[in-house]
Amino acid sequence: MWLLAVLVTAALATSGSPLDLGEHDLELHGNHPGQEEFRGYLEYFKYSKHRPKCWWPRGCWNFVAGVVHREDSGQGTLRLYKHFDQVEFESGSYMASQPYATFRLGQSTLVGLRPARKGHHRQHMELQTDERTLQLRPRKGYYLVKPGDQTWRDESSGSQTLQAWMFALKTIQAHGSCLHQGTCPLQCVYEPGKRRCTPGAFCRSVQGAEGPQCQPVIGDHASVAAYEQYVNEALAEADAIRDRGCVVRCRNKWDDVMTRLDVLRALKARAQERDNPKLPQFIALVKLRTDEVIMTIGLALAVGLEEAVQNPRSVARLGLQSKGCGDLHAGSLSGPMKLLKDGQRDEARRELEKLQQTCPWVNELMNVSAFDRASKVAPRGGNEHP
């Protein structure tokens, strides 16, 4: 389960710091069927004839407490409670009341992420079987049941709580799977809105008895091939943004490239943490290529953004000017990115700090600071350029 953290990163594509929750947090205590694994506050989406403002097409989010239990290998339950004592719930006390609803979680259950509903700003989870679909939106705070650290965690970020819920649910599904055995690099996340599995090259969609299912690629050779395909797709999309010099018209490509960058960063971080003897060639390839790929993509995005600002016919030009980015010229962003790629970090940081003072939106769009961590360190003394 060495790469479980990657699946959530792939789905969320968050630009902030990664959630400090490793796979050991969830795998060390899940040996007994029926044992509680996780609890936290949720909102579930529902249409109600008894509440006019909640009837179709509007609907309402309803506040509940959620508790996750592990059952057999790859199986679990999510119980929702309407009536509970908040202090007891947050202390981890046993839930004696009857749940309002129970949702059974299996390896074939589609656990995915939905974009924010119209009028709302937060992503939500969707659990789907052939019989039922449940839309859930986590509230801040959760309780992770593990030895020596059974405390309520109040997260400052709702996205971190969402990550924690995805960890809990996907870890239960992964128990006994190839991810648990170390024969595949990633677990897959289903995106119901796009009807696809992600990360794409590492997953394939198959039609199961209960509907579409996501299956990860298995084995060292297949994982290497998937990595090469994933990287080539990311580079091609970054090149398209650079060549077209667009932002607004390429928004989908931007989002997809940023997601791929998050996955690549997470893969590299996990590969550096520990080796996987069942995927030796894959791990070696991730360590060898990933940083260079990330910097190449970053440079392409920088050039594309500069082209968009300079193009008088660009849809994004006025928007970028309103954000203080009107003075972005050729080399103002790509120049520091080249310096980072060559390992000249100090000079690159000075240039990027100046740029972000006048155009802070650059970091919001590209997460520029993350490229700093992927840049190589130039040798001391002599010419830093080869």
C-alpha positions as CSV (number, residue, x, y, z in Angstrom):
1,M,0.0,0.0,0.0
2,W,3.0,2.2,-0.4
3,L,1.4,4.6,-2.9
4,L,-2.1,5.0,-1.5
5,A,-1.6,8.7,-1.0
6,V,-1.4,9.3,-4.7
7,L,-4.9,8.3,-5.5
8,V,-6.4,11.2,-3.4
9,T,-3.9,13.6,-4.9
10,A,-4.9,12.6,-8.4
11,A,-8.6,13.1,-7.7
12,L,-8.4,16.4,-5.9
13,A,-5.5,18.1,-7.6
14,T,-4.9,20.3,-4.6
15,S,-2.2,22.9,-4.8
16,G,-1.6,23.3,-1.1
17,S,0.5,21.1,1.2
18,P,-0.4,17.4,1.1
19,L,-2.4,15.8,3.9
20,D,0.0,14.4,6.5
21,L,-1.7,11.0,6.6
22,G,0.2,8.0,5.4
23,E,-1.0,4.5,4.5
24,H,0.2,3.2,7.8
25,D,-2.3,5.4,9.6
26,L,-5.0,3.3,8.1
27,E,-3.6,-0.1,7.6
28,L,-2.1,-1.0,11.0
29,H,-5.4,-1.3,12.8
30,G,-7.8,-2.8,10.2
31,N,-7.3,-6.5,11.0
32,H,-10.6,-7.2,12.7
33,P,-13.9,-7.4,10.8
34,G,-16.4,-5.0,12.3
35,Q,-13.8,-2.7,13.8
36,E,-14.4,1.1,13.4
37,E,-11.9,2.8,11.2
38,F,-13.0,6.4,10.8
39,R,-15.7,8.9,11.8
40,G,-16.6,12.5,11.0
41,Y,-19.3,14.9,10.1
42,L,-21.0,14.8,6.7
43,E,-23.7,16.3,4.7
44,Y,-25.7,14.2,2.4
45,F,-27.7,15.5,-0.6
46,K,-31.4,14.7,-0.8
47,Y,-34.6,15.8,-2.5
48,S,-37.5,16.0,-0.1
49,K,-41.2,16.5,-0.9
50,H,-41.9,17.3,2.8
51,R,-39.6,20.3,2.6
52,P,-40.7,22.5,-0.4
53,K,-37.3,24.3,-0.6
54,C,-35.6,20.9,-0.8
55,W,-37.7,19.5,-3.6
56,W,-36.4,19.0,-7.1
57,P,-34.5,20.6,-8.7
58,R,-32.9,22.4,-5.8
59,G,-32.4,19.7,-3.1
60,C,-30.7,20.2,0.3
61,W,-27.6,19.1,2.1
62,N,-28.5,17.4,5.5
63,F,-26.1,17.3,8.4
64,V,-25.2,13.8,9.8
65,A,-22.5,12.0,11.7
66,G,-20.7,9.2,9.7
67,V,-18.9,6.2,11.0
68,V,-16.9,3.8,8.8
69,H,-16.3,0.1,9.8
70,R,-14.1,-2.5,8.1
71,E,-15.8,-5.8,7.4
72,D,-14.2,-8.6,5.3
73,S,-11.3,-8.0,2.9
74,G,-12.2,-5.1,0.6
75,Q,-15.6,-4.7,2.3
76,G,-16.9,-2.1,4.8
77,T,-19.9,-0.1,5.9
78,L,-20.7,3.6,6.2
79,R,-23.3,4.3,8.9
80,L,-25.0,7.7,9.0
81,Y,-26.5,9.1,12.3
82,K,-29.0,11.9,12.6
83,H,-29.3,11.8,16.4
84,F,-26.0,11.8,18.4
85,D,-24.2,13.6,21.2
86,Q,-21.5,15.8,19.7
87,V,-19.1,15.5,22.7
88,E,-19.4,11.8,22.8
89,F,-19.1,11.5,19.0
90,E,-15.9,13.5,18.9
91,S,-14.4,11.6,21.9
92,G,-14.8,8.3,19.9
93,S,-17.5,6.8,22.1
94,Y,-19.4,3.8,20.9
95,M,-22.5,4.8,18.8
96,A,-25.4,3.0,20.6
97,S,-28.2,4.7,18.6
98,Q,-29.6,3.2,15.5
99,P,-28.1,4.6,12.3
100,Y,-30.4,6.6,10.0
101,A,-28.9,4.8,7.0
102,T,-26.3,2.2,6.3
103,F,-24.3,2.1,3.0
104,R,-22.3,-1.1,2.2
105,L,-18.9,-0.5,0.6
106,G,-17.3,-3.2,-1.6
107,Q,-14.4,-3.3,-4.0
108,S,-16.9,-2.8,-6.9
109,T,-18.4,0.3,-5.2
110,L,-17.6,3.4,-7.3
111,V,-16.1,5.9,-4.9
112,G,-15.4,9.1,-6.8
113,L,-15.5,12.9,-6.7
114,R,-18.0,15.3,-8.1
115,P,-17.4,18.9,-8.9
116,A,-19.2,21.4,-6.7
117,R,-23.0,21.6,-7.3
118,K,-24.4,24.8,-8.8
119,G,-24.4,27.5,-6.1
120,H,-21.9,25.6,-4.0
121,H,-18.1,25.8,-3.8
122,R,-17.0,22.5,-2.5
123,Q,-16.3,19.1,-4.2
124,H,-18.2,16.2,-2.8
125,M,-17.9,12.4,-2.8
126,E,-20.2,10.1,-4.6
127,L,-20.6,6.4,-3.7
128,Q,-22.4,4.4,-6.3
129,T,-23.6,0.9,-6.8
130,D,-26.2,-0.6,-9.2
131,E,-28.9,0.0,-6.5
132,R,-28.1,3.3,-4.9
133,T,-26.1,6.5,-5.3
134,L,-25.1,8.6,-2.3
135,Q,-23.7,12.1,-2.5
136,L,-21.7,13.2,0.6
137,R,-19.9,16.4,1.5
138,P,-17.5,16.2,4.5
139,R,-17.5,18.9,7.2
140,K,-14.3,20.0,8.9
141,G,-12.9,17.6,11.5
142,Y,-12.6,13.8,11.7
143,Y,-11.6,11.0,14.1
144,L,-9.1,8.5,12.9
145,V,-9.2,5.3,14.9
146,K,-5.6,4.1,15.3
147,P,-3.5,2.9,18.2
148,G,-1.9,5.6,20.3
149,D,-3.6,8.5,18.5
150,Q,-7.3,8.4,19.0
151,T,-8.0,12.1,19.0
152,W,-10.4,14.4,17.1
153,R,-8.7,16.4,14.4
154,D,-10.0,19.8,13.5
155,E,-8.6,20.6,10.1
156,S,-8.4,24.2,8.9
157,S,-9.1,23.1,5.4
158,G,-12.2,21.4,4.2
159,S,-10.2,19.8,1.4
160,Q,-8.0,18.1,3.9
161,T,-11.0,16.5,5.5
162,L,-12.2,15.4,2.1
163,Q,-8.8,13.8,1.5
164,A,-9.0,12.0,4.9
165,W,-12.5,10.6,4.0
166,M,-11.2,9.4,0.6
167,F,-8.2,7.8,2.3
168,A,-10.5,5.9,4.7
169,L,-12.9,4.6,2.1
170,K,-10.3,3.8,-0.6
171,T,-8.0,2.0,2.0
172,I,-10.9,-0.3,2.9
173,Q,-11.5,-1.1,-0.7
174,A,-7.8,-1.7,-1.3
175,H,-7.4,-4.2,1.5
176,G,-6.5,-7.5,-0.1
177,S,-6.1,-5.9,-3.6
178,C,-3.0,-5.5,-5.8
179,L,-2.3,-2.2,-4.1
180,H,-2.2,-3.9,-0.7
181,Q,0.0,-6.7,-2.1
182,G,2.4,-4.1,-3.8
183,T,1.9,-5.4,-7.3
184,C,0.3,-2.2,-8.7
185,P,1.4,1.4,-8.2
186,L,-1.9,3.1,-7.8
187,Q,-5.5,2.7,-6.8
188,C,-8.0,4.2,-9.1
189,V,-10.7,6.8,-8.5
190,Y,-13.9,6.9,-10.5
191,E,-15.2,10.3,-11.6
192,P,-18.9,9.9,-12.2
193,G,-19.3,13.3,-13.8
194,K,-16.8,12.4,-16.5
195,R,-17.5,8.7,-16.5
196,R,-13.9,7.8,-16.4
197,C,-11.2,6.3,-14.1
198,T,-8.3,8.3,-13.0
199,P,-5.3,8.5,-13.2
200,G,-6.1,7.4,-16.8
201,A,-3.0,5.5,-18.0
202,F,-2.8,3.6,-14.7
203,C,-6.4,2.4,-14.8
204,R,-8.8,0.7,-17.1
205,S,-12.6,0.7,-17.0
206,V,-14.3,-2.7,-17.2
207,Q,-17.9,-3.7,-17.1
208,G,-18.6,-5.7,-14.0
209,A,-21.7,-7.4,-12.6
210,E,-22.6,-4.2,-10.8
211,G,-21.7,-1.7,-13.5
212,P,-18.5,-0.1,-14.6
213,Q,-15.4,-0.7,-12.5
214,C,-11.9,0.7,-12.3
215,Q,-9.0,-1.7,-12.3
216,P,-5.4,-0.6,-11.9
217,V,-2.6,-1.9,-14.1
218,I,-0.7,-4.7,-12.4
219,G,3.0,-5.7,-12.5
220,D,6.3,-3.9,-13.0
221,H,6.3,-4.0,-16.8
222,A,2.7,-2.7,-17.1
223,S,3.4,0.0,-14.5
224,V,6.4,1.2,-16.5
225,A,4.4,1.4,-19.7
226,A,1.6,3.2,-17.8
227,Y,4.1,5.8,-16.5
228,E,5.5,6.4,-19.9
229,Q,2.1,6.9,-21.4
230,Y,1.0,9.2,-18.5
231,V,4.1,11.3,-18.9
232,N,3.8,11.5,-22.7
233,E,0.2,12.6,-22.4
234,A,1.1,15.3,-19.8
235,L,3.9,16.6,-22.0
236,A,1.7,16.7,-25.1
237,E,-1.0,18.7,-23.2
238,A,1.6,21.1,-21.9
239,D,3.0,21.6,-25.4
240,A,-0.5,22.3,-26.7
241,I,-0.9,25.1,-24.1
242,R,2.5,26.5,-25.0
243,D,1.9,26.4,-28.8
244,R,-1.6,27.9,-28.6
245,G,-0.7,30.4,-26.0
246,C,-4.0,30.1,-24.2
247,V,-5.5,30.1,-20.7
248,V,-9.3,30.4,-20.8
249,R,-9.8,28.4,-24.0
250,C,-7.4,25.8,-22.7
251,R,-8.9,25.7,-19.2
252,N,-9.6,22.0,-19.3
253,K,-6.1,21.2,-20.5
254,W,-4.7,23.4,-17.7
255,D,-6.7,21.6,-15.1
256,D,-5.7,18.2,-16.5
257,V,-2.0,19.1,-16.6
258,M,-2.1,20.4,-13.0
259,T,-3.7,17.2,-11.9
260,R,-1.0,15.2,-13.7
261,L,1.7,17.3,-12.0
262,D,0.2,16.5,-8.6
263,V,0.2,12.8,-9.4
264,L,3.8,12.9,-10.6
265,R,4.9,14.8,-7.5
266,A,3.2,12.3,-5.3
267,L,4.7,9.4,-7.1
268,K,8.2,10.8,-6.7
269,A,7.7,11.6,-3.0
270,R,6.5,8.0,-2.4
271,A,9.4,6.5,-4.4
272,Q,11.9,8.5,-2.4
273,E,10.3,7.3,0.9
274,R,10.6,3.6,0.3
275,D,11.3,1.0,-2.4
276,N,8.9,-1.6,-3.6
277,P,10.6,-4.9,-4.4
278,K,7.7,-6.0,-6.6
279,L,8.0,-2.9,-8.8
280,P,11.7,-2.2,-9.0
281,Q,11.9,-0.9,-12.6
282,F,8.9,1.3,-12.0
283,I,10.4,2.9,-8.9
284,A,13.7,3.4,-10.6
285,L,12.0,5.1,-13.6
286,V,10.0,7.4,-11.3
287,K,13.2,8.5,-9.5
288,L,15.1,9.0,-12.7
289,R,12.6,10.9,-14.9
290,T,10.0,12.6,-12.8
291,D,11.8,15.8,-11.8
292,E,12.9,16.5,-15.3
293,V,9.4,15.9,-16.6
294,I,7.9,18.3,-14.1
295,M,10.3,21.1,-15.0
296,T,9.7,20.6,-18.7
297,I,6.0,20.9,-18.2
298,G,6.4,24.0,-16.0
299,L,8.5,25.7,-18.6
300,A,5.9,25.0,-21.3
301,L,3.1,26.3,-19.2
302,A,5.1,29.5,-18.4
303,V,5.6,30.2,-22.1
304,G,2.0,29.6,-22.8
305,L,0.9,32.0,-20.1
306,E,3.3,34.7,-21.4
307,E,1.9,34.2,-25.0
308,A,-1.7,34.6,-23.7
309,V,-0.9,38.0,-22.0
310,Q,0.9,39.3,-25.1
311,N,-1.7,38.3,-27.6
312,P,-4.1,41.2,-28.2
313,R,-6.8,38.7,-29.4
314,S,-6.5,36.5,-26.3
315,V,-9.7,36.1,-24.3
316,A,-7.5,35.9,-21.1
317,R,-5.6,39.2,-21.8
318,L,-8.1,41.5,-20.1
319,G,-8.6,39.1,-17.2
320,L,-4.9,38.8,-16.6
321,Q,-4.4,42.5,-16.8
322,S,-7.2,43.0,-14.1
323,K,-5.2,40.6,-11.9
324,G,-2.0,42.7,-12.2
325,C,-0.4,40.5,-14.8
326,G,-0.5,42.9,-17.7
327,D,3.2,43.4,-17.6
328,L,4.0,39.7,-18.0
329,H,6.3,39.6,-21.0
330,A,8.4,37.0,-22.7
331,G,10.9,35.6,-20.2
332,S,9.4,37.1,-17.1
333,L,8.1,33.7,-16.0
334,S,9.8,31.3,-18.4
335,G,13.2,32.9,-17.5
336,P,13.0,32.0,-13.8
337,M,11.6,28.6,-14.8
338,K,14.6,28.0,-17.0
339,L,16.9,29.0,-14.1
340,L,15.1,26.5,-11.8
341,K,15.5,23.8,-14.4
342,D,19.2,24.5,-14.6
343,G,19.5,24.4,-10.8
344,Q,20.1,28.1,-10.2
345,R,17.5,28.3,-7.4
346,D,18.6,31.5,-5.6
347,E,18.5,33.6,-8.7
348,A,15.2,32.0,-9.8
349,R,13.6,32.6,-6.4
350,R,14.5,36.3,-6.5
351,E,12.9,36.7,-9.9
352,L,9.8,34.7,-9.0
353,E,9.3,36.8,-5.8
354,K,9.4,40.0,-7.8
355,L,6.9,38.5,-10.3
356,Q,4.5,37.3,-7.6
357,Q,4.4,40.7,-6.0
358,T,2.8,42.2,-9.1
359,C,1.1,39.0,-10.3
360,P,0.2,36.8,-7.4
361,W,-2.3,35.0,-9.5
362,V,0.6,33.2,-11.3
363,N,1.1,31.0,-8.2
364,E,-2.6,30.4,-7.9
365,L,-2.7,29.2,-11.5
366,M,0.6,27.3,-11.7
367,N,1.6,26.6,-8.1
368,V,5.0,28.0,-9.0
369,S,6.6,27.2,-5.6
370,A,6.1,23.5,-6.2
371,F,8.4,23.6,-9.2
372,D,11.2,24.8,-6.9
373,R,11.1,21.4,-5.1
374,A,11.6,19.5,-8.4
375,S,14.5,21.6,-9.6
376,K,17.9,20.1,-9.5
377,V,20.7,21.7,-7.4
378,A,23.5,23.2,-9.5
379,P,27.0,22.1,-8.7
380,R,29.0,24.5,-6.5
381,G,31.8,26.4,-8.4
382,G,32.3,26.7,-12.1
383,N,29.6,27.4,-14.7
384,E,26.2,26.2,-13.6
385,H,25.1,25.8,-17.2
386,P,26.2,22.7,-19.1
